[in-house]
């Protein structure tokens, strides 16, 4: 047994409460190590030294590095203590505790070094977010979604649908979105995330001039209120883009610093080297290397107070349902804790969705900062498996398992999964316009654990490479739509909604190049098979076909998928 490969510690992604009465314990061991079985030796914390109980821990999955032993256990007491007993294939036993691995363990002195759930405090438990869990999101780049007929903005510089560039203003508005709410509902969409709407000169609005003013390019405060009211009437929720990491160089506080240097009361609102701003030398911190986007110093309590007031303004006055938080991983944890508390004092269900591209464990696993992140880790794995075909099914399965074990179980149900956005090439472009591959990607999106998000236009096959070409105008002429894409994505959304896919447990496996994803509970089982193996696979029907592509006479062809609602008592193959 490779002792160095063992992974576990208390109060972490390896040991946590799912609710006040149930805990999940995880132990990672070296893949295919010489282990016969793993047992959890446990009892209530203050009874452990008197006697212990044991339960066999099932090995639920493996990736290319680890075997994953996972056990969910009912808590009779909110204080729980345990160690692991590992039996090798040769029968030799070892105990794994906070003191490491030993051949024997003194139960009577266990209070020194057992692992523990010290107390199942409700406020420490991350719930599956009821406001997110069975939603289908739709991201809208406001300027490019729909131009209402009343928009005579003189800043518009192209006809709708013409080729765009970084300086294009096409004329999409909040009123235009409101006019298309029935269209979105017909798709099965019940949540919208808007790119920024605050006053700005750009088309994208990530360079905020005034947080308290809705950009006149998009409408005004009345049109925002009207949109939100109409969405709420339909049972939809809305997230605005909170761009709090940086502002425009025309932002009032930065203007004051440009004029007054260190005499400005706002001098410490930014990260400045020296006594005054030098726009040529760029002696201040910015977003990336964008000289026109100075970074706010959110270590400064005055700046924190200001941004919190901005958030409260939109939570109280407009009743938004949450923020998507731009560049959220570059902002102090202490601020996000304050921000969350302030927003949820107004609305206990207020949602915070971080733009974290990488492992966001530190932001998600305390329950004190974000509800969710944009799960670009999922995006990358689908690209490698489906679009680029760098992975076979086994590698994809391994990578997905590894990603799932970054977080506590309940967190995975809250993550926002996506294939396209305003920051990456559209998925259609990545698949080189291969509709079969494109539909496989979306079948994976709508069965995967977490909350699916569709980027505007992906449901009709809207194409586009990297920024700005991923931000083209939505073409409302239905004759131009890819009907196969449109019909299948609508069907996938409706399956996700009708079957409440994200309320079901998640499993993934692979057999001879055939990928299988299972979502199930005690009453039903939804199974997706994907074939990218360059061979034909026989798929025995055991229930109702919900959707399929390249499936003929029980045979799943290459670049094909089938999603079935299976009979629950079907034996595992």
C-alpha positions in Angstrom: 0.0 0.0 0.0 1.3 3.4 -1.0 0.9 5.4 2.3 2.0 8.6 0.6 -1.0 8.5 -1.7 -3.7 8.4 1.0 -5.8 11.6 1.0 -8.0 12.6 3.9 -8.4 15.3 6.5 -11.2 16.5 8.8 -13.4 19.5 7.9 -12.5 19.5 4.2 -13.6 18.2 0.8 -12.9 14.8 2.3 -15.1 15.1 5.4 -18.3 17.3 5.5 -22.0 17.4 6.3 -24.6 17.2 3.6 -27.2 18.3 6.0 -27.6 18.3 9.8 -28.2 14.5 9.9 -25.9 13.1 7.2 -22.2 13.3 6.5 -20.0 12.3 3.6 -16.6 10.7 4.2 -14.1 10.3 1.4 -10.8 8.5 1.3 -8.5 8.6 -1.7 -6.0 5.8 -2.3 -3.5 5.0 -5.0 -5.3 3.6 -8.1 -5.3 -0.2 -8.1 -3.3 -0.4 -4.9 -3.1 -3.7 -3.0 -6.2 -3.0 -0.9 -8.8 -5.6 -0.2 -11.2 -3.3 1.7 -11.5 -0.1 3.6 -13.7 0.2 6.7 -14.8 3.3 8.6 -14.3 2.7 12.4 -16.6 5.3 14.1 -18.9 6.4 16.8 -20.2 9.6 18.4 -17.3 11.8 19.4 -17.7 11.4 23.1 -18.4 7.6 23.0 -15.6 6.7 20.6 -13.1 5.7 23.4 -15.7 3.4 24.9 -16.7 1.4 21.8 -16.7 1.7 18.1 -18.7 0.5 15.1 -17.5 -0.3 11.6 -18.9 0.1 8.1 -17.5 -1.0 4.8 -16.6 1.9 2.5 -17.5 1.2 -1.1 -15.0 2.2 -3.9 -17.4 4.2 -6.0 -15.0 5.2 -8.8 -11.5 5.6 -10.0 -9.5 8.0 -12.2 -6.0 7.6 -13.6 -4.4 8.4 -10.2 -6.8 7.5 -7.3 -9.4 5.1 -6.2 -12.3 6.9 -4.4 -13.9 5.3 -1.3 -17.0 7.3 -0.3 -19.5 6.6 2.4 -22.6 8.6 3.4 -23.5 8.0 7.0 -26.4 9.1 9.2 -25.4 11.1 12.2 -27.1 10.0 15.4 -25.2 12.7 17.2 -23.9 16.0 15.6 -20.4 15.2 16.9 -18.8 12.4 15.0 -15.4 10.6 15.3 -13.7 8.1 13.0 -10.6 6.4 11.7 -10.0 4.1 8.7 -9.1 0.5 8.9 -7.4 -0.6 5.6 -7.0 -4.3 4.8 -4.4 -5.3 2.2 -4.8 -8.2 -0.2 -2.4 -10.2 2.0 -4.7 -9.7 5.0 -2.5 -7.2 6.8 -4.4 -4.4 8.4 -3.5 -0.7 9.0 -5.2 2.2 10.7 -5.3 5.7 9.3 -5.8 8.6 11.7 -4.6 12.1 12.2 -1.3 10.5 13.4 -0.9 8.8 10.1 -0.8 5.1 9.2 -0.1 2.5 11.9 -0.5 -1.2 12.3 -2.5 -0.8 15.5 -4.7 1.9 17.0 -5.6 2.5 20.7 -9.3 3.2 20.6 -9.4 4.2 24.3 -7.0 7.1 23.5 -8.6 7.9 20.2 -9.6 11.4 21.4 -6.1 12.5 20.7 -6.0 11.9 17.0 -9.2 10.5 15.5 -10.6 12.3 12.5 -13.8 14.2 13.4 -16.8 16.2 12.4 -16.6 18.4 15.5 -20.2 19.5 15.3 -22.8 19.6 12.5 -23.4 23.4 12.7 -26.2 24.4 10.3 -24.4 27.6 9.2 -21.3 25.6 8.1 -23.3 23.3 5.9 -23.4 24.2 2.2 -26.9 23.4 0.9 -28.0 22.5 -2.6 -29.3 25.9 -3.6 -33.0 25.6 -4.3 -33.0 28.8 -6.3 -30.4 27.3 -8.7 -30.6 23.6 -8.7 -33.2 22.9 -11.5 -32.8 26.2 -13.4 -31.8 26.5 -17.1 -29.7 29.7 -17.6 -29.3 31.8 -20.7 -26.5 34.3 -21.0 -27.2 37.5 -23.0 -24.7 39.9 -24.4 -27.1 42.8 -24.2 -26.0 44.8 -27.3 -26.4 41.8 -29.6 -29.6 40.0 -28.5 -32.5 42.1 -29.8 -32.9 45.6 -31.0 -36.4 46.9 -30.3 -38.0 49.1 -33.0 -38.0 52.2 -30.8 -34.3 52.3 -30.4 -33.0 55.3 -32.3 -29.7 55.6 -30.4 -27.4 57.8 -32.5 -24.3 55.8 -31.3 -25.5 52.7 -33.2 -22.9 52.2 -36.0 -24.0 49.1 -37.9 -27.1 47.5 -39.3 -28.3 44.6 -37.2 -26.6 41.5 -38.4 -23.6 43.1 -40.1 -20.1 41.9 -39.2 -19.0 43.3 -35.8 -15.7 44.5 -34.4 -14.6 45.7 -31.0 -16.1 49.1 -31.5 -19.5 48.0 -32.8 -22.7 49.2 -31.2 -25.5 47.2 -32.6 -28.5 48.5 -30.6 -29.7 45.6 -28.4 -31.6 46.8 -25.4 -33.3 45.8 -22.1 -36.6 46.4 -23.7 -35.6 44.1 -26.5 -34.9 41.4 -24.0 -38.3 41.9 -22.4 -40.0 41.6 -25.8 -38.3 38.2 -26.3 -39.1 36.7 -22.8 -41.9 34.5 -24.3 -39.3 33.2 -26.8 -37.0 32.3 -23.9 -39.8 30.7 -22.0 -40.7 28.6 -25.0 -37.1 27.2 -25.0 -37.5 26.2 -21.3 -35.2 29.0 -20.0 -36.1 30.3 -16.5 -32.9 32.2 -15.6 -31.0 35.0 -17.3 -27.5 36.3 -16.7 -26.8 39.7 -18.4 -23.5 41.1 -19.3 -23.0 44.5 -17.7 -25.6 47.2 -18.0 -24.0 50.1 -16.0 -23.1 53.4 -17.7 -20.1 52.9 -20.0 -18.8 54.0 -23.4 -18.0 50.5 -24.7 -20.4 48.0 -26.2 -19.5 45.4 -23.5 -19.8 47.8 -20.5 -17.0 46.2 -18.5 -15.5 49.7 -18.1 -18.0 51.2 -15.6 -18.3 55.0 -15.4 -21.3 55.1 -13.1 -22.7 52.1 -11.2 -25.9 53.9 -10.3 -26.9 54.7 -13.9 -28.2 52.1 -16.4 -26.4 52.6 -19.8 -28.5 54.8 -22.1 -27.4 52.5 -24.9 -29.5 49.8 -23.3 -32.4 51.8 -21.8 -32.9 53.3 -18.4 -33.9 52.5 -14.9 -37.5 52.1 -15.9 -36.7 49.6 -18.6 -34.6 47.6 -16.1 -37.4 47.5 -13.6 -39.9 46.5 -16.3 -37.7 43.7 -17.5 -37.2 42.3 -14.0 -40.9 42.6 -13.1 -41.9 40.7 -16.3 -39.3 38.0 -15.6 -40.5 37.5 -12.1 -44.2 37.2 -13.3 -42.9 34.3 -15.4 -41.1 32.7 -12.5 -37.7 33.6 -14.0 -34.7 35.0 -12.1 -32.1 37.5 -13.3 -28.4 38.0 -12.4 -26.6 41.2 -13.3 -22.9 41.3 -14.0 -21.2 42.9 -11.0 -17.9 44.3 -12.4 -16.4 45.3 -9.1 -12.7 44.5 -9.7 -12.1 47.5 -11.9 -13.7 50.6 -13.4 -13.3 53.0 -16.3 -10.5 55.6 -16.2 -13.4 58.1 -16.4 -14.9 56.8 -13.1 -15.4 59.7 -10.8 -12.9 58.6 -8.1 -10.2 57.9 -10.6 -10.8 61.3 -12.3 -10.4 63.0 -8.9 -7.1 61.2 -8.4 -5.9 62.1 -11.9 -6.6 65.8 -11.0 -5.4 65.9 -7.4 -2.8 63.1 -7.0 -2.3 61.9 -3.4 -4.3 64.9 -2.1 -7.4 63.2 -3.5 -9.6 61.5 -0.9 -9.9 58.6 -3.3 -6.1 58.1 -3.8 -6.2 54.8 -1.7 -9.2 53.6 -3.7 -6.6 52.4 -6.3 -3.2 50.7 -6.4 -0.8 53.5 -7.4 3.0 53.7 -7.3 4.2 57.2 -6.5 2.4 60.4 -5.6 0.2 60.9 -8.7 -1.1 59.0 -11.7 1.1 58.8 -14.8 -1.1 57.7 -17.7 1.9 57.2 -20.0 4.0 55.1 -17.6 0.9 53.4 -16.2 1.9 53.4 -12.6 -1.3 51.9 -11.3 -2.8 48.4 -11.2 -5.3 47.5 -14.0 -7.4 44.6 -15.1 -5.0 42.6 -17.2 -2.9 45.1 -19.1 -5.8 47.4 -20.0 -4.7 51.0 -19.2 -8.3 52.2 -19.3 -9.4 49.8 -16.6 -7.8 50.8 -13.2 -8.3 48.2 -10.4 -10.3 49.1 -7.3 -8.5 48.5 -4.0 -11.1 46.4 -2.3 -8.7 46.0 0.7 -9.8 49.5 1.5 -13.0 49.5 3.7 -14.2 52.7 2.1 -14.2 51.0 -1.3 -15.8 48.0 0.2 -18.6 50.1 1.7 -19.1 51.9 -1.7 -19.5 48.6 -3.7 -21.7 47.1 -1.0 -24.0 50.1 -1.3 -24.1 49.6 -5.1 -25.1 46.0 -4.6 -27.8 47.0 -2.1 -29.1 49.6 -4.5 -29.9 46.9 -7.1 -31.1 44.4 -4.6 -33.5 46.8 -2.9 -34.7 49.0 -5.6 -34.8 46.6 -8.6 -35.1 43.3 -6.8 -32.5 41.5 -8.8 -31.9 37.9 -7.8 -28.1 38.0 -7.7 -24.8 39.0 -9.3 -22.4 37.3 -11.6 -19.1 38.6 -10.2 -16.5 39.5 -12.8 -12.8 38.6 -12.0 -14.0 37.4 -8.7 -10.8 35.5 -7.8 -8.7 38.7 -7.7 -10.8 40.3 -5.0 -10.2 39.7 -1.3 -12.1 36.9 0.5 -12.9 39.3 3.3 -14.8 41.6 1.0 -16.9 38.7 -0.5 -17.9 37.6 3.0 -19.1 41.1 3.8 -20.8 41.5 0.4 -22.7 38.2 0.8 -23.9 39.1 4.3 -25.1 42.5 3.1 -27.0 41.1 0.1 -28.6 38.3 2.0 -29.8 40.6 4.7 -32.0 42.1 2.0 -32.8 38.8 0.2 -31.8 35.5 2.0 -32.0 33.8 -1.5 -29.6 36.3 -3.2 -27.2 34.5 -5.5 -23.5 35.1 -6.0 -22.0 33.5 -9.0 -18.2 33.9 -9.3 -16.2 34.2 -12.5 -13.5 31.7 -11.3 -11.8 29.8 -14.1 -9.8 27.6 -11.9 -10.2 25.5 -8.8 -12.5 27.7 -6.6 -12.4 25.5 -3.5 -11.5 28.5 -1.3 -14.5 30.5 -2.5 -17.1 27.7 -2.4 -16.4 25.3 0.4 -17.1 27.6 3.4 -20.6 28.7 2.2 -19.7 32.2 3.2 -18.8 33.6 -0.2 -20.2 32.3 -3.5 -23.1 30.0 -4.3 -21.6 29.0 -7.6 -18.9 29.7 -10.2 -18.8 29.5 -14.0 -17.5 26.0 -14.4 -15.0 26.4 -17.1 -13.3 23.2 -15.9 -16.2 21.4 -17.4 -16.0 23.4 -20.6 -12.4 22.5 -21.1 -13.0 18.7 -20.6 -15.9 18.7 -23.1 -13.7 20.6 -25.6 -10.9 18.0 -25.2 -13.2 15.1 -25.5 -15.8 16.2 -28.0 -14.4 19.1 -30.1 -10.7 18.4 -30.2 -10.9 14.7 -29.5 -7.7 14.7 -27.5 -9.4 12.4 -25.0 -11.0 9.0 -25.3 -14.0 8.2 -23.1 -11.9 6.8 -20.3 -9.7 9.9 -20.1 -12.8 12.1 -20.1 -14.3 10.0 -17.3 -11.2 10.3 -15.3 -10.9 14.0 -15.7 -14.6 14.5 -14.8 -14.2 12.4 -11.6 -11.1 14.4 -10.7 -13.0 17.7 -11.1 -16.0 16.5 -9.1 -13.8 15.7 -6.1 -12.5 19.3 -6.1 -15.6 20.2 -4.2 -18.1 19.0 -1.6 -21.0 17.1 -3.1 -23.6 19.8 -2.7 -21.3 22.4 -4.3 -21.3 20.4 -7.6 -25.1 20.7 -7.8 -24.8 24.5 -7.7 -22.1 25.0 -10.3 -23.0 26.9 -13.6 -21.9 24.7 -16.5 -21.3 26.2 -20.0 -19.9 25.5 -23.4 -19.8 29.0 -24.9 -19.6 32.5 -23.5 -18.6 36.1 -24.4 -15.0 35.2 -23.2 -14.4 32.0 -25.3 -14.9 30.8 -28.9 -18.4 29.6 -29.5 -18.7 25.8 -29.2 -20.0 25.6 -32.8 -16.7 27.2 -33.9 -14.7 24.8 -31.7 -16.4 21.7 -33.3 -15.6 23.1 -36.7 -19.4 23.3 -37.4 -19.8 19.5 -36.9 -23.5 19.3 -35.8 -23.2 15.8 -34.5 -20.3 16.7 -32.2 -22.1 19.9 -31.2 -25.1 18.0 -30.1 -23.0 15.6 -28.1 -21.6 18.6 -26.2 -25.0 19.9 -25.4 -26.3 16.4 -24.4 -23.4 16.3 -21.9 -24.2 19.8 -20.7 -27.9 19.1 -20.0 -27.3 15.8 -18.2 -24.2 16.9 -16.2 -24.4 17.6 -12.5 -24.9 21.4 -12.0 -26.8 24.2 -13.6 -26.7 24.4 -17.4 -26.2 27.8 -19.1 -26.9 28.4 -22.8 -25.1 31.3 -24.5 -27.5 33.4 -26.6 -27.7 32.1 -30.2 -26.1 28.7 -29.5 -29.6 27.2 -29.8 -29.7 28.2 -33.5 -26.1 27.5 -34.4 -24.8 31.0 -34.1 -21.1 30.9 -35.0 -18.1 32.9 -33.8 -14.5 32.7 -32.8 -12.7 34.6 -30.0 -13.8 38.1 -28.9 -15.3 40.0 -30.6 -16.6 37.4 -33.0 -18.3 35.4 -30.3 -20.6 38.4 -29.8 -22.4 38.5 -33.1 -26.0 39.7 -33.4 -28.7 37.1 -32.9 -30.3 36.4 -36.3 -34.1 36.4 -35.8 -34.8 35.2 -39.3 -35.8 31.6 -38.5 -35.1 30.5 -42.1 -31.4 30.9 -41.3 -31.5 28.8 -38.1 -30.0 25.3 -38.1 -33.2 23.3 -37.4 -31.5 20.2 -36.2 -29.5 22.1 -33.6 -32.5 24.1 -32.6 -34.9 21.2 -32.2 -32.4 19.1 -30.3 -31.3 21.8 -27.9 -34.9 22.6 -27.1 -35.6 18.9 -26.5 -32.6 18.6 -24.2 -33.7 21.7 -22.2 -37.2 20.3 -21.8 -35.8 16.9 -20.7 -33.7 18.6 -18.2 -36.7 20.5 -16.8 -39.3 17.8 -17.0 -37.1 15.1 -15.4 -35.6 17.5 -12.9 -32.2 16.1 -14.0 -30.1 18.1 -11.5 -32.1 16.8 -8.5 -30.8 13.3 -9.3 -27.5 11.6 -8.2 -24.7 11.5 -10.7 -22.5 8.7 -11.9 -20.1 8.4 -14.8 -18.3 5.3 -16.3 -16.8 4.0 -19.5 -16.7 0.6 -21.2 -14.7 -0.2 -24.4 -14.8 3.5 -25.5 -18.5 4.0 -24.7 -19.2 6.7 -22.2 -22.2 6.4 -19.9 -23.6 9.0 -17.5 -26.3 8.1 -15.1 -28.7 10.4 -13.2 -30.9 8.6 -10.8 -32.8 8.4 -7.5 -34.9 5.7 -5.9 -37.7 6.3 -8.5 -36.1 6.8 -11.9 -33.0 6.6 -13.9 -31.9 8.7 -16.9 -28.9 7.4 -18.8 -26.8 9.0 -21.5 -24.6 7.0 -23.8 -22.0 8.7 -26.0 -20.0 7.0 -28.7 -16.8 8.8 -30.0 -14.8 5.5 -30.3 -14.8 5.1 -34.1 -16.7 1.8 -33.7 -20.4 0.8 -33.5 -21.8 -0.1 -30.0 -24.9 -2.2 -29.4 -27.2 -0.5 -26.9 -30.0 -2.6 -25.5 -33.2 -0.7 -24.9 -34.5 -0.8 -21.5 -37.1 1.9 -21.4 -38.0 5.1 -23.2 -35.8 6.9 -25.7 -35.8 10.6 -24.7 -33.5 11.8 -27.5 -31.0 10.2 -29.8 -28.7 11.1 -32.7 -26.9 8.6 -35.0 -28.7 5.7 -33.3 -30.1 3.0 -35.6 -31.6 -0.4 -34.9 -30.1 -0.7 -31.4 -26.7 0.4 -32.7 -25.0 3.6 -31.6 -22.8 4.9 -34.4 -19.7 7.0 -34.1 -20.5 10.6 -33.1 -23.8 9.4 -31.8 -25.6 9.6 -28.4 -28.8 8.3 -26.9 -30.5 9.4 -23.7 -33.0 6.9 -22.2 -35.3 6.8 -19.2 -34.6 3.3 -18.0 -36.6 0.9 -15.9 -35.2 1.4 -12.4 -34.6 -2.3 -11.5 -32.4 -2.8 -14.6 -29.2 -4.7 -13.5 -25.9 -2.9 -14.0 -24.0 -4.2 -17.0 
